[in-house]
Amino acid sequence: MKKLAISFLSIFLFAISCGPSVEGEQKDWEKNKSMVSKLKNDFPAYTQLIDYKFTEAQKVWEASTSISEEEAKADKMNEANNYFDTGSLKVLKNLQSDIDELKRAKEQILKMSIPDVSFNTSINNAVGEANSAIDLAEEALYVSGELSMQEAENKLNRVGTKLNDATKYIDDVMESIESFIKDQESKNTTTTTTQENTGNNETTQQAADIKCEYCGTVNPAGSTKCKSCGAPITSK
């Protein structure tokens, strides 16, 4: 009973330690404010969208200041910080790294050893989708002029969907190729084992019996004399 109580206490304390804390959320908020300034500097075309998202997050953050209960306060602060990890702002924040990741995935699939020509079409299609997504994303990176909030939202959502779909396409094709290779290796191993077992059985059967030259009695392999007449047996 004591051990059970200790286990429940450990789980409870672990759950608390994994949840948001006021101190942790305050640090994240400062990081996010710096990130917003950097995004506006790096992507001036998206300034309206960035300002709008930050204003919405700031409203939630300010609401947290009136909450006295620490856990509820931390949850509200976490809600404000989550504005920077969802939707179009998340796409903009991760745009360059997502482009780089897709490029690496494309290079990886092109370097794979193709086990069957039936995969050629899937690979070509996946690479084509990747190129299309990369072109669209890089165009979004270097767009000129200032976009309205709605234009920026639509563009980034389209880019985010395109990048995710292309990355998943390549992952699925690579997984299919790897699965095919494993199946082939498994079949080859099974075939080799079957052939070896068949050869061993044939060898055993060939060496199983020795017929006596004098009386015709069949004797077990390895016998040195006939069990019936006692005549010596010579192995051939």
C-alpha positions in Angstrom: 0.0 0.0 0.0 2.9 2.3 0.9 4.6 1.6 -2.4 1.3 2.3 -4.3 1.0 5.7 -2.5 4.6 6.5 -3.4 4.0 5.6 -7.1 0.9 7.9 -7.2 2.9 10.7 -5.6 5.7 10.3 -8.1 3.3 10.4 -11.0 1.6 13.5 -9.6 4.9 15.3 -9.1 6.0 14.4 -12.6 2.8 15.7 -14.1 3.2 19.0 -12.2 6.9 19.3 -13.3 5.9 18.8 -17.0 3.2 21.4 -16.9 3.7 25.1 -17.7 5.2 27.3 -15.0 5.0 31.1 -14.6 8.7 31.5 -14.7 9.1 29.3 -17.8 6.3 31.0 -19.6 7.8 34.4 -18.8 11.1 33.3 -20.4 9.2 32.0 -23.4 7.3 35.3 -23.8 10.6 37.3 -23.9 12.0 34.9 -26.5 8.8 35.2 -28.6 9.0 39.0 -28.4 12.5 38.9 -29.7 11.5 36.4 -32.4 8.7 38.8 -33.5 11.2 41.6 -34.0 13.5 39.3 -36.0 10.6 38.1 -38.2 9.6 41.7 -39.0 13.2 42.5 -39.9 13.7 39.4 -42.0 10.3 39.3 -43.7 9.0 42.9 -43.9 6.3 41.9 -46.4 4.5 40.0 -43.6 4.6 42.9 -41.1 0.8 43.4 -40.9 0.3 39.7 -40.2 3.0 39.6 -37.6 1.7 42.7 -35.8 -1.8 41.3 -35.8 -0.7 37.9 -34.3 1.4 39.6 -31.7 -1.4 41.9 -30.7 -3.8 39.0 -30.3 -1.2 37.1 -28.2 -0.5 40.2 -26.1 -4.2 40.5 -25.2 -4.1 37.0 -23.7 -0.9 37.7 -22.0 -2.2 40.8 -20.3 -5.3 38.9 -19.2 -2.9 36.5 -17.3 -1.6 39.4 -15.2 -4.9 39.6 -13.3 -4.9 35.9 -12.3 -3.6 35.2 -8.9 -3.7 31.4 -8.8 -0.3 30.3 -10.1 -1.3 27.2 -12.1 -4.2 29.1 -13.8 -1.9 32.0 -14.5 0.7 29.8 -16.1 -1.9 28.1 -18.3 -3.1 31.6 -19.5 0.5 32.6 -20.2 1.0 29.4 -22.1 -2.0 30.1 -24.2 -0.5 33.4 -25.2 2.8 31.8 -26.1 1.1 29.2 -28.2 0.0 31.9 -30.6 3.6 31.8 -31.9 3.5 28.0 -32.5 0.3 27.7 -34.5 -1.1 28.7 -37.9 0.6 31.0 -40.4 3.0 32.5 -37.9 4.4 29.1 -37.2 4.8 28.5 -40.9 6.7 31.8 -41.3 8.9 31.1 -38.3 9.9 27.6 -39.5 9.8 28.4 -43.3 13.6 28.2 -44.0 14.2 25.1 -41.8 11.2 23.3 -43.4 12.6 24.1 -46.9 16.0 22.8 -45.9 14.5 19.6 -44.4 12.5 19.0 -47.7 15.7 19.5 -49.7 17.5 16.9 -47.6 14.7 14.5 -48.0 14.7 14.9 -51.7 18.5 14.3 -51.9 18.1 11.2 -49.7 15.5 9.6 -51.9 17.5 10.3 -55.1 20.5 8.5 -53.5 18.5 5.4 -52.5 19.2 2.1 -54.2 16.0 1.3 -56.0 15.1 -2.4 -55.7 12.5 -2.5 -58.4 11.6 -0.3 -61.4 8.0 -0.1 -60.2 9.2 2.6 -57.7 10.5 4.9 -60.4 7.2 6.6 -61.1 6.5 7.2 -57.3 10.0 8.6 -56.8 9.7 11.0 -59.8 6.3 12.2 -58.6 7.6 12.7 -55.1 10.6 14.7 -56.3 8.3 16.7 -58.6 6.1 17.6 -55.6 9.1 18.5 -53.6 10.5 20.8 -56.3 7.1 22.5 -56.6 6.8 23.0 -52.9 10.3 24.4 -52.5 9.8 26.9 -55.4 6.5 28.1 -53.8 8.1 28.4 -50.4 11.2 30.2 -51.6 9.0 32.6 -53.5 7.1 33.3 -50.2 10.5 33.9 -48.5 11.5 36.6 -50.9 8.2 38.3 -51.8 8.5 42.0 -52.4 6.2 44.7 -51.2 4.0 44.5 -48.1 1.2 42.0 -48.1 -2.2 42.6 -46.5 -2.9 40.4 -43.5 -5.3 38.2 -45.4 -2.9 37.9 -48.4 0.0 36.9 -46.0 -2.3 34.4 -44.2 -3.4 32.8 -47.4 0.1 32.6 -48.9 1.7 31.1 -45.8 -1.1 28.6 -45.2 -0.8 27.4 -48.8 3.0 27.1 -48.5 2.7 25.3 -45.2 0.3 22.7 -46.6 2.4 22.2 -49.7 5.6 21.7 -47.7 3.9 19.2 -45.3 2.3 17.3 -48.2 5.6 17.0 -50.2 7.6 15.9 -47.1 5.0 13.3 -46.3 4.9 12.1 -49.9 8.7 11.5 -49.9 8.6 9.9 -46.5 5.8 7.5 -47.6 7.7 6.5 -50.8 10.9 5.9 -48.8 9.1 3.8 -46.3 7.6 1.7 -49.1 11.0 1.1 -50.6 12.5 0.2 -47.2 9.6 -2.2 -46.5 10.0 -3.8 -50.0 13.7 -4.4 -49.4 13.1 -5.9 -46.0 10.5 -8.3 -47.5 12.9 -9.3 -50.2 15.6 -10.0 -47.7 13.2 -12.0 -45.5 12.1 -14.1 -48.6 15.7 -14.7 -49.6 16.7 -15.8 -46.1 13.7 -18.2 -46.0 14.6 -19.7 -49.4 18.2 -20.2 -48.4 17.2 -21.9 -45.2 14.7 -24.2 -47.0 17.4 -25.2 -49.5 19.9 -25.9 -46.8 17.4 -28.0 -44.9 16.5 -29.9 -48.0 20.1 -30.6 -48.7 20.7 -31.8 -45.2 17.7 -34.1 -45.3 18.9 -35.6 -48.6 22.4 -36.2 -47.1 20.9 -37.8 -44.0 18.6 -40.0 -46.1 21.5 -41.1 -48.3 23.7 -42.1 -45.3 20.8 -43.6 -43.4 20.9 -47.3 -44.5 23.6 -49.8 -45.3 22.6 -53.1 -47.0 24.6 -56.2 -46.1 26.2 -57.7 -49.2 25.9 -61.3 -47.9 22.4 -61.6 -46.5 20.7 -58.4 -47.8 19.7 -57.1 -44.3 19.4 -53.4 -44.0 21.7 -52.0 -41.2 21.8 -48.5 -39.7 24.4 -46.0 -40.9 27.8 -46.5 -39.2 27.4 -50.2 -38.6 30.6 -52.2 -38.8 29.0 -55.7 -39.0 25.6 -57.0 -40.1 23.1 -57.3 -37.3 21.6 -60.5 -38.9 24.5 -62.6 -40.2 27.5 -60.9 -38.4 29.3 -60.3 -41.7 31.6 -57.3 -41.8 30.2 -54.2 -43.4 32.4 -52.0 -45.6 31.3 -48.3 -46.0 31.2 -47.2 -49.6 
